[in-house]
Structure formats: C-alpha cells, structure tokens
Amino acid sequence: MARAPQPHIIDPARLEERPQVFEETLRPEAFPRLMESLANGDGELRYRVSARLGKQLQREVSCIIEGFVFLTCQTTLDTFRHPVSIEDRLVLVEGEAALPPIGEEADTEDYLVADEPIEVRELVEDAVILALPMVPRKPGLDESEARAKPPAEKGASPFDKLASLKKSQ
C-alpha cells in the first residue's frame, strides 16, 4: 500500500542559514483552490521554494514557479494555454507589528505574517492564483474579433419562450 507524500512544511521558528529547498512538478489539478479559476486540470507547474535565515536574521523565502495552465477566454469562451512564470521573495515576520510601514516596503520583496508553519503547496497555490489575470483573454485576440464573435449560445432565451407563449394565445 502506497503512503501519501509528506507535506512540505516551512517552520519559520526552525530556519537556519543553510536553506531548506523544496522542489516538485505537479499538474494544476493538485491545487483545489486554483482549479476554481482554470478551464481544466491540464498543464504543469514546477516550483522551487527555498527558505532560510538571511542577513540580519530575516526569515527569507524564495519562490520560483514555471509552467502553464489552461484558462477560459471571457470574450470568446475558448480555452487557451496561459504561461506561468513567477519569482517571489517573501520575508516572514512573527506578527503584524513587525510589518514595515507601507511606504518603506521594497518592491523586490513582500512581507507575510507567519506565526506558524507554512505548507509549501499552499504558498505556491496562492502565488499562482494571484498571478492569474482577473479577466482571462486569449492572446492575440483582436478587439474587432472580440466584438464580432458572440459567446456560444447555451439554448433558447427565456424571453424567446415567453414570446412563443404569447403568440400561441
């Protein structure tokens, strides 16, 4: 009987100068919350997450995610391949009081309150969800094409049914 793989966990309290490295290649269907935004579970996501105690004892997490997923174009309702390329640097802090003032945050890093261990796959899933376009649109779609091609019909309109009832009376 095969055992389920152990989750990859980053414990901020146990980080050392020597980095903990987590690498995995998964299909998007392995991420339940991400699936809500995708056309299907096809695709591939490769990640490399490295966590360590950095300069000035900062808890640093480097997250590199590459691959592709399939989205549904909101204009044409066609499915299309969407590339994923993410490179994040996070600084883990113990509480909200440790967050820097908004004006002093660096553009190259984000801060995350992490007062308990973090599951690496959840971190990766959050990063991919945040990187997806709010309104997916097939690449190369010309504005005139978008207006010319109506969305696929899903059946007769309820108003058509009402009109036919009115005519039959």
NULOKOL-158855 format. One record per residue: residue number from 1; residue in one letter; x, y, z of N, C-alpha, C in turn. Coordinates in nm, 3 decimals, always signed. Example, Ala and Ser with C-alpha at 12.3 -4.5 7.8 and 13.67 -1.06 7.14 Angstrom:
! NULOKOL-158855
(1, 'a', (+1.319, -0.569, +0.780), (+1.230, -0.450, +0.780), (+1.320, -0.330, +0.780))
(2, 's', (+1.285, -0.225, +0.708), (+1.367, -0.106, +0.714), (+1.290, +0.003, +0.787))
This chain:
! NULOKOL-158855
(1, 'm', (+0.084, -0.118, +0.000), (+0.000, +0.000, +0.000), (+0.088, +0.124, +0.000))
(2, 'a', (+0.067, +0.214, -0.098), (+0.149, +0.333, -0.111), (+0.111, +0.436, -0.006))
(3, 'r', (+0.211, +0.499, +0.051), (+0.186, +0.603, +0.151), (+0.173, +0.737, +0.081))
(4, 'a', (+0.087, +0.821, +0.135), (+0.071, +0.956, +0.081), (+0.199, +1.036, +0.106))
(5, 'p', (+0.238, +1.123, +0.012), (+0.360, +1.200, +0.034), (+0.344, +1.296, +0.152))
(6, 'q', (+0.453, +1.312, +0.225), (+0.450, +1.405, +0.338), (+0.444, +1.549, +0.286))
(7, 'p', (+0.367, +1.634, +0.352), (+0.361, +1.772, +0.306), (+0.496, +1.842, +0.329))
(8, 'h', (+0.526, +1.933, +0.242), (+0.647, +2.013, +0.258), (+0.610, +2.131, +0.346))
(9, 'i', (+0.678, +2.142, +0.459), (+0.645, +2.243, +0.559), (+0.765, +2.334, +0.584))
(10, 'i', (+0.739, +2.464, +0.589), (+0.840, +2.562, +0.632), (+0.801, +2.605, +0.772))
(11, 'd', (+0.889, +2.580, +0.868), (+0.865, +2.624, +1.006), (+0.954, +2.746, +1.030))
(12, 'p', (+0.894, +2.866, +1.032), (+0.974, +2.988, +1.047), (+1.063, +2.987, +1.171))
(13, 'a', (+1.020, +2.921, +1.278), (+1.098, +2.919, +1.401), (+1.222, +2.830, +1.391))
(14, 'r', (+1.228, +2.745, +1.289), (+1.340, +2.650, +1.277), (+1.432, +2.678, +1.158))
(15, 'l', (+1.416, +2.794, +1.095), (+1.501, +2.825, +0.979), (+1.645, +2.847, +1.022))
(16, 'e', (+1.736, +2.807, +0.934), (+1.879, +2.822, +0.958), (+1.941, +2.893, +0.838))
(17, 'e', (+2.071, +2.925, +0.848), (+2.139, +2.988, +0.734), (+2.142, +2.894, +0.614))
(18, 'r', (+2.157, +2.765, +0.641), (+2.153, +2.667, +0.532), (+2.008, +2.654, +0.486))
(19, 'p', (+1.982, +2.680, +0.357), (+1.843, +2.682, +0.311), (+1.777, +2.545, +0.308))
(20, 'q', (+1.648, +2.546, +0.334), (+1.562, +2.431, +0.311), (+1.511, +2.449, +0.169))
(21, 'v', (+1.522, +2.347, +0.085), (+1.478, +2.359, -0.054), (+1.372, +2.254, -0.083))
(22, 'f', (+1.264, +2.300, -0.144), (+1.154, +2.213, -0.182), (+1.132, +2.228, -0.333))
(23, 'e', (+1.131, +2.116, -0.404), (+1.109, +2.118, -0.549), (+1.008, +2.011, -0.585))
(24, 'e', (+0.920, +2.046, -0.680), (+0.820, +1.949, -0.722), (+0.760, +1.995, -0.854))
(25, 't', (+0.714, +1.900, -0.933), (+0.641, +1.928, -1.056), (+0.504, +1.864, -1.041))
(26, 'l', (+0.399, +1.945, -1.057), (+0.262, +1.896, -1.038), (+0.171, +1.944, -1.149))
(27, 'r', (+0.062, +1.872, -1.165), (-0.045, +1.917, -1.254), (-0.131, +2.015, -1.174))
(28, 'p', (-0.191, +2.112, -1.239), (-0.275, +2.210, -1.169), (-0.388, +2.147, -1.087))
(29, 'e', (-0.433, +2.029, -1.126), (-0.542, +1.964, -1.053), (-0.503, +1.930, -0.909))
(30, 'a', (-0.374, +1.938, -0.875), (-0.329, +1.914, -0.738), (-0.359, +2.031, -0.645))
(31, 'f', (-0.407, +2.141, -0.702), (-0.436, +2.261, -0.625), (-0.586, +2.292, -0.631))
(32, 'p', (-0.664, +2.250, -0.532), (-0.810, +2.263, -0.538), (-0.861, +2.407, -0.554))
(33, 'r', (-0.801, +2.503, -0.481), (-0.849, +2.642, -0.493), (-0.815, +2.701, -0.630))
(34, 'l', (-0.701, +2.664, -0.684), (-0.661, +2.712, -0.816), (-0.755, +2.660, -0.923))
(35, 'm', (-0.800, +2.536, -0.908), (-0.888, +2.473, -1.009), (-1.015, +2.554, -1.033))
(36, 'e', (-1.060, +2.629, -0.933), (-1.181, +2.710, -0.949), (-1.164, +2.817, -1.057))
(37, 's', (-1.040, +2.855, -1.087), (-1.012, +2.960, -1.185), (-0.969, +2.907, -1.321))
(38, 'l', (-0.952, +2.776, -1.333), (-0.898, +2.718, -1.455), (-1.005, +2.653, -1.541))
(39, 'a', (-0.974, +2.637, -1.669), (-1.065, +2.570, -1.763), (-1.065, +2.419, -1.738))
(40, 'n', (-0.948, +2.365, -1.700), (-0.936, +2.221, -1.674), (-0.810, +2.198, -1.590))
(41, 'g', (-0.785, +2.073, -1.558), (-0.670, +2.038, -1.474), (-0.543, +2.010, -1.551))
(42, 'd', (-0.547, +2.031, -1.684), (-0.429, +2.007, -1.765), (-0.325, +2.117, -1.741))
(43, 'g', (-0.203, +2.086, -1.773), (-0.095, +2.183, -1.759), (+0.015, +2.125, -1.671))
(44, 'e', (+0.106, +2.213, -1.632), (+0.218, +2.169, -1.550), (+0.271, +2.289, -1.473))
(45, 'l', (+0.298, +2.269, -1.346), (+0.358, +2.372, -1.262), (+0.479, +2.313, -1.191))
(46, 'r', (+0.595, +2.373, -1.214), (+0.719, +2.332, -1.148), (+0.756, +2.442, -1.050))
(47, 'y', (+0.784, +2.402, -0.927), (+0.824, +2.504, -0.830), (+0.952, +2.466, -0.759))
(48, 'r', (+1.021, +2.572, -0.715), (+1.140, +2.558, -0.630), (+1.127, +2.665, -0.523))
(49, 'v', (+1.108, +2.619, -0.401), (+1.093, +2.710, -0.288), (+1.211, +2.687, -0.195))
(50, 's', (+1.276, +2.797, -0.158), (+1.393, +2.791, -0.071), (+1.368, +2.883, +0.048))
(51, 'a', (+1.385, +2.830, +0.169), (+1.363, +2.909, +0.291), (+1.489, +2.905, +0.376))
(52, 'r', (+1.527, +3.022, +0.426), (+1.649, +3.028, +0.508), (+1.648, +3.150, +0.599))
(53, 'l', (+1.739, +3.150, +0.692), (+1.761, +3.264, +0.779), (+1.865, +3.351, +0.711))
(54, 'g', (+1.827, +3.471, +0.669), (+1.915, +3.557, +0.591), (+1.986, +3.661, +0.675))
(55, 'k', (+2.031, +3.767, +0.603), (+2.100, +3.877, +0.670), (+2.011, +3.936, +0.778))
(56, 'q', (+2.072, +3.983, +0.881), (+2.001, +4.046, +0.992), (+1.892, +3.955, +1.048))
(57, 'l', (+1.913, +3.824, +1.036), (+1.823, +3.721, +1.088), (+1.682, +3.728, +1.031))
(58, 'q', (+1.669, +3.782, +0.908), (+1.539, +3.782, +0.839), (+1.508, +3.642, +0.792))
(59, 'r', (+1.383, +3.604, +0.806), (+1.337, +3.474, +0.756), (+1.294, +3.495, +0.610))
(60, 'e', (+1.372, +3.444, +0.516), (+1.350, +3.469, +0.374), (+1.302, +3.344, +0.302))
(61, 'v', (+1.206, +3.363, +0.212), (+1.156, +3.254, +0.130), (+1.161, +3.299, -0.015))
(62, 's', (+1.230, +3.222, -0.097), (+1.238, +3.248, -0.240), (+1.150, +3.145, -0.309))
(63, 'c', (+1.064, +3.192, -0.399), (+0.967, +3.103, -0.463), (+0.973, +3.126, -0.615))
(64, 'i', (+1.012, +3.022, -0.689), (+1.018, +3.028, -0.835), (+0.920, +2.924, -0.890))
(65, 'i', (+0.827, +2.970, -0.972), (+0.725, +2.881, -1.028), (+0.723, +2.903, -1.179))
(66, 'e', (+0.733, +2.794, -1.254), (+0.728, +2.799, -1.401), (+0.630, +2.694, -1.450))
(67, 'g', (+0.569, +2.720, -1.564), (+0.482, +2.619, -1.623), (+0.370, +2.683, -1.703))
(68, 'f', (+0.256, +2.612, -1.708), (+0.142, +2.662, -1.783), (+0.014, +2.600, -1.731))
(69, 'v', (-0.095, +2.674, -1.749), (-0.229, +2.629, -1.713), (-0.322, +2.663, -1.829))
(70, 'f', (-0.444, +2.614, -1.824), (-0.542, +2.646, -1.927), (-0.654, +2.729, -1.867))
(71, 'l', (-0.682, +2.842, -1.931), (-0.787, +2.934, -1.887), (-0.897, +2.941, -1.992))
(72, 't', (-1.011, +2.996, -1.954), (-1.121, +3.019, -2.046), (-1.127, +3.167, -2.078))
(73, 'c', (-1.118, +3.201, -2.207), (-1.125, +3.340, -2.251), (-1.265, +3.393, -2.217))
(74, 'q', (-1.272, +3.506, -2.150), (-1.401, +3.562, -2.110), (-1.471, +3.633, -2.225))
(75, 't', (-1.402, +3.651, -2.337), (-1.462, +3.713, -2.454), (-1.520, +3.609, -2.549))
(76, 't', (-1.440, +3.505, -2.578), (-1.482, +3.406, -2.679), (-1.526, +3.273, -2.617))
(77, 'l', (-1.498, +3.253, -2.490), (-1.523, +3.128, -2.418), (-1.438, +3.012, -2.470))
(78, 'd', (-1.331, +3.043, -2.545), (-1.236, +2.942, -2.590), (-1.138, +2.912, -2.476))
(79, 't', (-1.086, +2.790, -2.474), (-0.982, +2.753, -2.379), (-0.848, +2.786, -2.442))
(80, 'f', (-0.757, +2.843, -2.361), (-0.625, +2.875, -2.414), (-0.518, +2.846, -2.308))
(81, 'r', (-0.397, +2.823, -2.358), (-0.281, +2.795, -2.273), (-0.226, +2.927, -2.220))
(82, 'h', (-0.208, +2.934, -2.089), (-0.157, +3.056, -2.025), (-0.024, +3.023, -1.955))
(83, 'p', (+0.085, +3.091, -1.994), (+0.214, +3.063, -1.929), (+0.217, +3.118, -1.786))
(84, 'v', (+0.289, +3.048, -1.700), (+0.307, +3.091, -1.562), (+0.457, +3.106, -1.538))
(85, 's', (+0.497, +3.224, -1.494), (+0.637, +3.250, -1.461), (+0.639, +3.347, -1.343))
(86, 'i', (+0.670, +3.296, -1.227), (+0.663, +3.375, -1.104), (+0.797, +3.364, -1.032))
(87, 'e', (+0.842, +3.477, -0.983), (+0.961, +3.479, -0.898), (+0.930, +3.574, -0.783))
(88, 'd', (+0.906, +3.517, -0.665), (+0.870, +3.595, -0.547), (+0.977, +3.581, -0.440))
(89, 'r', (+0.991, +3.686, -0.364), (+1.076, +3.683, -0.246), (+0.992, +3.731, -0.129))
(90, 'l', (+0.976, +3.646, -0.029), (+0.896, +3.679, +0.087), (+0.985, +3.692, +0.210))
(91, 'v', (+0.946, +3.783, +0.298), (+1.010, +3.794, +0.428), (+0.902, +3.757, +0.529))
(92, 'l', (+0.930, +3.655, +0.609), (+0.834, +3.609, +0.709), (+0.855, +3.687, +0.838))
(93, 'v', (+0.745, +3.738, +0.893), (+0.751, +3.811, +1.020), (+0.656, +3.744, +1.119))
(94, 'e', (+0.683, +3.765, +1.248), (+0.608, +3.696, +1.352), (+0.469, +3.753, +1.377))
(95, 'g', (+0.447, +3.878, +1.348), (+0.316, +3.938, +1.372), (+0.303, +4.068, +1.294))
(96, 'e', (+0.182, +4.122, +1.294), (+0.156, +4.245, +1.218), (+0.240, +4.362, +1.267))
(97, 'a', (+0.276, +4.363, +1.394), (+0.359, +4.471, +1.448), (+0.497, +4.473, +1.383))
(98, 'a', (+0.541, +4.360, +1.331), (+0.674, +4.351, +1.269), (+0.673, +4.391, +1.121))
(99, 'l', (+0.555, +4.418, +1.066), (+0.546, +4.460, +0.926), (+0.601, +4.602, +0.911))
(100, 'p', (+0.677, +4.630, +0.805), (+0.727, +4.766, +0.785), (+0.612, +4.857, +0.740))
(101, 'p', (+0.624, +4.987, +0.763), (+0.522, +5.079, +0.712), (+0.512, +5.066, +0.559))
(102, 'i', (+0.394, +5.087, +0.505), (+0.370, +5.065, +0.362), (+0.469, +5.142, +0.275))
(103, 'g', (+0.500, +5.264, +0.307), (+0.592, +5.344, +0.227), (+0.735, +5.294, +0.229))
(104, 'e', (+0.771, +5.212, +0.326), (+0.909, +5.165, +0.341), (+0.930, +5.024, +0.284))
(105, 'e', (+0.825, +4.960, +0.233), (+0.839, +4.827, +0.175), (+0.919, +4.835, +0.046))
(106, 'a', (+1.004, +4.737, +0.023), (+1.081, +4.730, -0.101), (+0.995, +4.666, -0.209))
(107, 'd', (+1.016, +4.706, -0.334), (+0.941, +4.647, -0.446), (+0.984, +4.504, -0.475))
(108, 't', (+1.100, +4.466, -0.425), (+1.154, +4.333, -0.458), (+1.112, +4.224, -0.360))
(109, 'e', (+1.041, +4.261, -0.254), (+1.000, +4.160, -0.157), (+0.864, +4.194, -0.097))
(110, 'd', (+0.796, +4.089, -0.056), (+0.669, +4.103, +0.013), (+0.684, +4.048, +0.153))
(111, 'y', (+0.601, +4.096, +0.243), (+0.605, +4.050, +0.380), (+0.484, +3.964, +0.408))
(112, 'l', (+0.505, +3.859, +0.487), (+0.399, +3.766, +0.520), (+0.406, +3.734, +0.668))
(113, 'v', (+0.294, +3.754, +0.736), (+0.287, +3.718, +0.878), (+0.279, +3.566, +0.885))
(114, 'a', (+0.378, +3.506, +0.950), (+0.385, +3.361, +0.961), (+0.422, +3.325, +1.104))
(115, 'd', (+0.321, +3.309, +1.186), (+0.347, +3.274, +1.325), (+0.333, +3.124, +1.350))
(116, 'e', (+0.309, +3.049, +1.241), (+0.303, +2.903, +1.250), (+0.358, +2.845, +1.120))
(117, 'p', (+0.385, +2.715, +1.116), (+0.442, +2.655, +0.995), (+0.354, +2.677, +0.871))
(118, 'i', (+0.421, +2.686, +0.756), (+0.355, +2.714, +0.628), (+0.368, +2.590, +0.539))
(119, 'e', (+0.258, +2.549, +0.479), (+0.260, +2.438, +0.384), (+0.303, +2.494, +0.249))
(120, 'v', (+0.410, +2.439, +0.192), (+0.470, +2.492, +0.069), (+0.371, +2.492, -0.047))
(121, 'r', (+0.295, +2.386, -0.064), (+0.199, +2.382, -0.175), (+0.095, +2.493, -0.165))
(122, 'e', (+0.053, +2.526, -0.043), (-0.043, +2.637, -0.026), (+0.021, +2.770, -0.066))
(123, 'l', (+0.147, +2.786, -0.032), (+0.221, +2.906, -0.070), (+0.229, +2.919, -0.223))
(124, 'v', (+0.260, +2.807, -0.288), (+0.269, +2.803, -0.435), (+0.131, +2.830, -0.496))
(125, 'e', (+0.028, +2.767, -0.443), (-0.107, +2.786, -0.495), (-0.150, +2.932, -0.485))
(126, 'd', (-0.122, +2.995, -0.370), (-0.156, +3.137, -0.353), (-0.084, +3.223, -0.457))
(127, 'a', (+0.044, +3.196, -0.480), (+0.123, +3.275, -0.575), (+0.066, +3.263, -0.717))
(128, 'v', (+0.028, +3.141, -0.757), (-0.027, +3.122, -0.892), (-0.163, +3.190, -0.905))
(129, 'i', (-0.249, +3.176, -0.805), (-0.381, +3.241, -0.809), (-0.365, +3.392, -0.823))
(130, 'l', (-0.274, +3.451, -0.747), (-0.253, +3.596, -0.754), (-0.194, +3.641, -0.887))
(131, 'a', (-0.123, +3.551, -0.955), (-0.060, +3.586, -1.083), (-0.154, +3.572, -1.204))
(132, 'l', (-0.267, +3.504, -1.186), (-0.361, +3.486, -1.298), (-0.429, +3.619, -1.332))
(133, 'p', (-0.463, +3.640, -1.459), (-0.534, +3.762, -1.495), (-0.675, +3.761, -1.435))
(134, 'm', (-0.722, +3.878, -1.395), (-0.857, +3.889, -1.338), (-0.962, +3.853, -1.443))
(135, 'v', (-0.940, +3.897, -1.567), (-1.030, +3.866, -1.678), (-0.946, +3.798, -1.785))
(136, 'p', (-0.946, +3.664, -1.788), (-0.864, +3.593, -1.887), (-0.909, +3.627, -2.030))
(137, 'r', (-0.811, +3.652, -2.115), (-0.839, +3.685, -2.254), (-0.736, +3.617, -2.342))
(138, 'k', (-0.783, +3.546, -2.441), (-0.695, +3.472, -2.532), (-0.593, +3.566, -2.595))
(139, 'p', (-0.465, +3.529, -2.594), (-0.363, +3.615, -2.654), (-0.387, +3.632, -2.804))
(140, 'g', (-0.357, +3.751, -2.853), (-0.371, +3.778, -2.995), (-0.512, +3.809, -3.038))
(141, 'l', (-0.605, +3.814, -2.945), (-0.743, +3.841, -2.980), (-0.757, +3.988, -3.016))
(142, 'd', (-0.797, +4.014, -3.138), (-0.815, +4.150, -3.187), (-0.946, +4.206, -3.132))
(143, 'e', (-0.948, +4.334, -3.100), (-1.071, +4.398, -3.048), (-1.190, +4.376, -3.140))
(144, 's', (-1.170, +4.387, -3.271), (-1.281, +4.369, -3.365), (-1.330, +4.225, -3.364))
(145, 'e', (-1.237, +4.128, -3.347), (-1.276, +3.988, -3.337), (-1.359, +3.966, -3.211))
(146, 'a', (-1.317, +4.030, -3.103), (-1.386, +4.011, -2.976), (-1.531, +4.057, -2.985))
(147, 'r', (-1.555, +4.166, -3.056), (-1.692, +4.217, -3.069), (-1.772, +4.137, -3.171))
(148, 'a', (-1.704, +4.084, -3.273), (-1.774, +4.014, -3.380), (-1.819, +3.874, -3.341))
(149, 'k', (-1.745, +3.808, -3.253), (-1.777, +3.670, -3.217), (-1.859, +3.669, -3.088))
(150, 'p', (-1.990, +3.639, -3.097), (-2.070, +3.635, -2.976), (-2.037, +3.510, -2.895))
(151, 'p', (-2.060, +3.513, -2.764), (-2.039, +3.394, -2.684), (-2.129, +3.280, -2.731))
(152, 'a', (-2.083, +3.159, -2.709), (-2.160, +3.041, -2.752), (-2.297, +3.040, -2.684))
(153, 'e', (-2.399, +3.005, -2.760), (-2.534, +3.001, -2.705), (-2.551, +2.876, -2.622))
(154, 'k', (-2.626, +2.890, -2.514), (-2.650, +2.777, -2.425), (-2.793, +2.728, -2.437))
(155, 'g', (-2.862, +2.766, -2.539), (-3.001, +2.724, -2.553), (-3.088, +2.846, -2.576))
(156, 'a', (-3.216, +2.823, -2.588), (-3.309, +2.932, -2.615), (-3.319, +3.025, -2.495))
(157, 's', (-3.336, +3.151, -2.524), (-3.352, +3.253, -2.421), (-3.489, +3.237, -2.355))
(158, 'p', (-3.501, +3.266, -2.228), (-3.633, +3.259, -2.164), (-3.731, +3.358, -2.227))
(159, 'f', (-3.680, +3.466, -2.283), (-3.767, +3.564, -2.348), (-3.824, +3.509, -2.478))
(160, 'd', (-3.744, +3.424, -2.548), (-3.796, +3.358, -2.669), (-3.913, +3.267, -2.632))
(161, 'k', (-3.901, +3.198, -2.522), (-4.008, +3.109, -2.477), (-4.134, +3.191, -2.444))
(162, 'l', (-4.116, +3.303, -2.376), (-4.230, +3.390, -2.343), (-4.297, +3.441, -2.469))
(163, 'a', (-4.218, +3.480, -2.567), (-4.273, +3.533, -2.693), (-4.353, +3.424, -2.763))
(164, 's', (-4.305, +3.299, -2.761), (-4.380, +3.192, -2.827), (-4.510, +3.162, -2.755))
(165, 'l', (-4.511, +3.175, -2.623), (-4.635, +3.156, -2.547), (-4.737, +3.266, -2.580))
(166, 'k', (-4.688, +3.386, -2.593), (-4.776, +3.500, -2.624), (-4.836, +3.484, -2.763))
(167, 'k', (-4.757, +3.435, -2.858), (-4.805, +3.416, -2.996), (-4.911, +3.306, -3.001))
(168, 's', (-4.897, +3.202, -2.918), (-4.990, +3.089, -2.923), (-5.126, +3.125, -2.864))
(169, 'q', (-5.133, +3.235, -2.791), (-5.262, +3.272, -2.730), (-5.343, +3.349, -2.826))
